[in-house]
Each structure stands twice: as structure tokens, then as C-alpha cells.
Amino acid sequence: MSADSILDERFVVPDHVVHRSFAAETVVLNLETGGYHGLNEVGGFMLGVLAATGDPGEVVRRVVTEYGAPLDRARTDVASFCTDLLERRLIERAKRLPGR
Amino acid sequence: MSTHHAFGLSLELEEGIEAGELPEGSGAAGPPTHVRLAAQGELDARWPAERARTTREVREAERLLLAVARAPDCGYLLTIPALGRFLISIDGDEVACEPAAQDWIRALTAQALPLAATVRGLEPFHASAVVFDGSALAIAGAGGLGKTSLAAHLVGAGAELLTDDVLVVEPDEDGLRAHPGAGWLRLRSAEAGRVLALYGGRFQPVRPGDERAQFAVPSCDEHAPLRALYLLRRGTTTPLDIEPLEAVPPAELLGATYNLSVREPDRLNRQLDLCQRLARVLPIFRLHVRPGVGAESLASRVADHFRALTA
């Protein structure tokens, strides 16, 4: 899957996944499996935006704004991040695209 | 029947169950947990083995030391072959005990009641705690680092024991509340000899043991505000014994749980919430256990540090 295609999708954090921020880390917990996942500060920020908006493109924009990351780098990182969360079943594709 | 409290539970103990290490009286909120002896064959008759799922097993080589199984409509069955079996009802309001050895009470206080507390929505940590002037400090860390020895020497330095090895922490409007547990200390023989020589009357031998002797010590029978957590770590190059932790690794807090048997979503969520709250509101310190620095010396430094913190 290309970065462009995944950035055009919409995602939700399912009800069985919860996340809590700590000082230097965000812990993501899959309540169905009991598995814990750790995210660094930037990962926690990206998950927070993704959970609130469902839009990877918005995550890219916010990463560029907040961290001054180059756009191309931010797109690659966010696409990789979403792929990783999907594989770990910590996010799901939204059933219906909001606003479409 | 006698009334006790421990681990945030109000307990009603059936006549014949002698648990002198548990604080007396109904000092905990909520309806009581009834602790009784099971009738012969009762546990086998009640336990739906075909619908049960093992949630934890501890083995040494092939020998089973401890097992916990859960049956959704029945509860949790705790099996400690050397000491007995315990059936904890699904809402934690009853513990039916099937003793298998004379000192089975040890399994009740160290395993069955903390499990019942978890089932009832409380969160036990693998930690000891003492109280100075009404404020509690907790000590957590991997097994064998000396939590109990440190607690013993803190008691020697004037603290009251709140709990040894199992600490139930509960959020309240003022921060965090630490609940009393079993009020006796179990010390290895070498450490037992040291504390008796150093602190004399503060340690009253209760029960000798092959590996550990049991002592009644001055204890705090009521919950106390938790003011600090010290996380033990062995060996370091830092010159400091006590360092503030600005960014506590959440895995270290989550890993300090005492209960690995209850994996229901509500409980996992609650545990994560509580760990987040601990990290946010509680002063947490790294306590370095270095070669050549004994528990007595370390306890003296912790006592001074905590008194300064809470002054």
C-alpha cells in the first residue's frame, strides 16, 4: 500500500483500544488481547490527532506544524505509523467516510 | 465471626479462621467479603471445570506452585497445592477456603484476599508501605531487592507498618489512599536476627518459620494518604541513593501489579488509569540499592528524605 493511499483513508480507534499519556510515553492497551504498546512523545501526539479526527492527512499537517518536520518526511512517517497501528489492530478503517 | 479489614476490603471471617495479622474492625468501605471454610467436596461440586479458563499458572520445573482459573458465572479458583484452594465468587463478596496445610492462612492473606480485592474493583501493587506521622510511603521493585527488609528497618526507625508485599492503592478526592494489609512482617532468619538486635521490643516474634520468621510490629490499621513511591533498583553508577523520577516508565508501574490473574477489560482499564494517576500526582523516586549499603542505612536515608518531603 502506498503512502498516498493510506493517507487518503479514514480510521477510528475501536472501543476496545484505550490510550493514556504519561510524561514521556503513551501507553496503548488493547482490552481484547490485554496487550500493551508503547508510543514515544511524537507517536502519542499522532495517535491523539488520529483518534480525534480519523484523518491521517490532518495528522501530517499537525506534525509539520508542531514539530517543524518536512512535509515529505511527515507523510512517510504518518503512513508508516498508520500501517503499524493497523497491523497491531489498534486502529480500524472507518466504515463510512465522515462527510462523504 | 470476627470482623477485620485489609486491602481495602471489609472482611467477615467465620469462626475458626484465625488471621491475627489482619487489622480488626470494619475499617473499609463497601459491603463485606465473607471468608468461610468450605464444606468437604464443596469446591469440586461448585466449580464448573468445563467452562473454566486458566488465567495464571506458576510452576517450578514441572511442579505447580499456584494456579488461577476463571469461570464467568462462578468466579475464580485459586489453587496453591502446598496450602489449599480458594473459591472467590465472581463479585468478590465470598471466599470459600479449603485448607491443605496448617499455615494455610498465609495463602489466604497473601493471595486469596488480594485476588478478591481485585475482583471487587481495587488495585493491588507488589509493594510494601509504612506510615510516618500519618503519611504513607510505598516501596516497590522486583522480588529479592529487599522491600520487606527496608520496610522492617523503616519500622525500626519509627514508622508504622501499613502493609508488606501487597499494597492496595485507591484514588480519592485528595490524591491517593493506601490501604492497610497484613500487619505482620515475615523476615529471613539473618534479617530477623538483625532487627531483633537493633530494635528489640518493636519486633514481637509471632511464629517461627523454616525460611522466614513472622513478627508483629507497630502497625497502622487505617488507610493513609500515599505521599511518595520509591522504586528500588539494584546497582548503579550514580552517586545518589535517591533520585526524583520526572518521567516514570509506565511499564514499571504496570509491572508492579500484584495481580496477573484478572485480565478482564474493566480491570485492565482501571489499572492503566490508576498508573496514570500515580505518575501524575505522586512524587516518585528511584531508590538505588548499591553493594555495601545495607537496608538499615538505606532505611535511614529514606526516612530522612520522606520526612523532609512531607514536612
Interface residues (C-beta under 8 A of the other chain):
Chain A: H16 V18 R20 S21 F22 A23 A24 E25 V27 L29 L31 E32 G34 Y36 G38
Chain B: E246 A247 V248 P249 P250 A251 L254 R263 P265 L268 N269 L272 D273 C275 Q276 A279
